[in-house]
Structures are given as C-alpha cells and as structure tokens.
C-alpha cells in the first residue's frame, strides 16, 4: 500500500517550507553583519572565564600543596572549566543551526515534489515524514531566532552603555568648564 497525501496538503507543505527557507535566509542576512561583534563579546567572556579558571586553579593548587581538600573550590573549578569549554565553541545558532534549518526545510519541500511529479515511479512513503522535517525545522529556527534576538539585544545594550560612559565624561568636562 502506497501512502499519499492530499494534493492541497502537499502544496501547503511546499509553500510553508519555501517560506521558512526565505525566513531563514533573511534572518541569516540580518545577523551576519553582527557575527563579528557577537563573537568579540564571546571572546571577552572566554577571556574572563579563563582568568577566573586560572585564579581558581591557583587557589586549588595551593590547597593541594598543603594537602587540604576543599569541595567548594573543586566544584567551582569544575564549573568554571565547563564554562570555559562552552565559550571556546562557536554558538550553535550562529554556526550549524542555520544549515540544519535549511536542510530540513529543503527536504520538506523536495519530498512532496517527488510525490507530485513522480507519483507512479517511486514509493512515496517518505513523503509522510516531510511535515515532521518542517516542524523540527521551525522549532530550530525559533530557537535560533530567540538566541539571535538576545545576542543583538546584549550587543545594543553594550553599545548603549559605552555611549553613556562617553556622554558622562563629556558632561563632566562641560561642568568643569562652567566652574572655571
């Protein structure tokens, strides 16, 4: 028995998949100019994590030399090393996440097309899973979207704080000139 979908459902899946591909490309295009800034901030976090890891490691080494054990320090060392390892990697949502979304949306487009155009030639049971590719792709795309929005928000907040610092410096200079 060959499983098939209603033609209207197949067209809907194809349209939804193509729309999701377009949204994925648009989001990538929107975010790509911010990659450098996002990765610089991650580099700062990596450096901070490294310095904290070094500090905890030195404190732990001193305890080991004295033959003392400190469970709290050992836990802090483990936590900081995990944080350091996390910052060493390119974030999923900036790296392979976009590729996975594109592949899933492409597959959810291709399978119904195969069923429509080559109905008599192939067993189209694989078409049944195309909505699942679409759903998983949408879930991953939503995850990427939220992570990107928070990265951009953090970046804008950081830039705003720098502008506020410069403004405060200029205001102090202006006040000191008024006093003279």
RAVENUR-V268735 format. One line per field, one symbol per residue. ss: DSSP state (h for helix, s for strand, l for the rest). phi: phi as a letter, one per 20 degrees, with the letter a starting at -180 (. if undefined). psi: psi as a letter, one per 20 degrees, with the letter a starting at -180 (. if undefined). Layout:
ss = ???
phi = ???
psi = ???
This chain:
ss = llllllhhhhhhhhhhhhhhhhhhhhhhhhhhllhhhhhhhhhhhhhhhhhhhhhhhhhhhhhhhlllllhhhhhhhhhhhhhhhhhhlllllllhhhhhhhhhhhhhhhhhhhhhhlllllllhhhhhhhhhhhhhhhhhhhhhhhhhhhhhhhhhhhhhhhhhhhhhhhhhhhhhhhl
phi = .eecdfgfffffffffffffffffffffffegfegffffffffffffffffffffffffffffffemddcffffffffffffffffffefggfeeegfffggffffffefffffffecgeecedffffefffgfffffffffffgfffgfffffffffffffffffffffffffffffff
psi = ppprrqghggggggggghghgggggggghhhhhigggghghhhghggghgghggghggghhhhhhjkqpohghgghggghhggghgihqpqgiidighgggggghghiggghgghghlgihqpkhhhhihhhggggggggggggggggghghggghgghghgggggggghgggghhhhh.
